[in-house]
């Protein structure tokens, strides 16, 4: 099976003969792993890094938002528990009137 660059379509090698585009004998698995020519491999890595960085920042943003919401809920719960605690004290000890 002949392999071609996904960007420009240039010939990368043949898996049957294990010969790369320059006529050198090359490992079968390295031909299978190749997707891009040397010229476009760097471009593909940069695009991949850009996408991965964007996804990482979005995940971090969602985590921070969830933590903020959780903190707000805990603060609200604490406020309600303090109020309930004061009501119970008044019931047990009576008012100081």
C-alpha positions in Angstrom: 0.0 0.0 0.0 1.4 3.4 -0.9 1.3 6.2 1.6 0.8 9.8 0.7 1.0 13.1 2.7 -2.4 14.1 4.0 -1.7 17.8 3.3 0.0 17.9 -0.1 -0.4 14.3 -1.4 3.3 13.7 -1.9 4.5 10.1 -1.9 5.9 8.9 1.5 6.6 5.3 0.8 5.3 1.8 0.1 4.4 -0.7 2.8 4.8 -3.7 0.4 8.4 -2.9 -0.7 9.4 -0.9 2.5 11.0 1.8 0.3 10.5 5.4 1.2 10.1 8.4 -1.2 13.9 8.8 -1.5 14.5 5.1 -2.5 15.9 4.1 0.9 14.8 0.9 2.6 12.8 1.8 5.7 11.1 0.0 8.5 7.5 -1.2 7.7 6.1 0.3 10.9 7.6 3.7 10.3 5.9 3.9 6.9 2.6 3.0 8.5 3.0 5.6 11.2 3.9 8.4 8.7 1.0 10.7 7.8 2.8 13.8 6.6 5.9 14.6 4.6 8.8 16.3 6.5 7.7 19.7 5.3 4.1 19.3 6.7 4.9 17.3 9.8 5.9 20.4 11.7 2.7 22.2 10.6 0.6 19.3 11.7 2.3 19.2 15.1 1.7 23.0 15.6 -2.0 22.6 14.6 -2.4 19.7 17.0 -0.7 21.6 19.8 -3.0 24.6 19.2 -6.1 22.4 19.4 -4.8 20.6 22.5 -4.0 23.8 24.2 -7.4 25.2 23.4 -9.1 22.1 24.8 -7.0 22.2 27.9 -7.9 25.8 28.6 -11.6 25.0 28.1 -11.4 22.1 30.6 -9.6 24.3 33.1 -12.3 26.9 32.7 -15.0 24.4 33.3 -13.2 23.1 36.4 -12.8 26.6 37.8 -16.5 27.4 37.2 -17.6 24.1 38.9 -15.3 24.9 41.9 -16.7 28.4 42.1 -20.3 27.1 42.1 -19.5 24.5 44.7 -17.9 27.1 46.9 -21.0 29.3 46.6 -23.3 26.4 47.5 -21.1 25.5 50.6 -21.1 29.1 51.7 -24.9 29.3 51.4 -25.3 26.0 53.3 -23.0 27.3 56.1 -25.1 30.4 56.4 -28.3 28.4 56.7 -26.7 26.1 59.2 -25.6 29.0 61.4 -29.1 30.4 61.3 -30.6 27.0 62.2 -28.1 26.7 65.0 -29.1 30.1 66.4 -32.8 29.1 66.3 -32.1 25.9 68.2 -30.1 27.8 70.9 -33.1 30.1 71.3 -35.5 27.1 71.7 -33.2 25.3 74.2 -32.1 28.2 76.3 -35.1 30.5 75.7 -34.9 34.1 75.0 -33.0 36.5 77.2 -36.0 38.8 77.7 
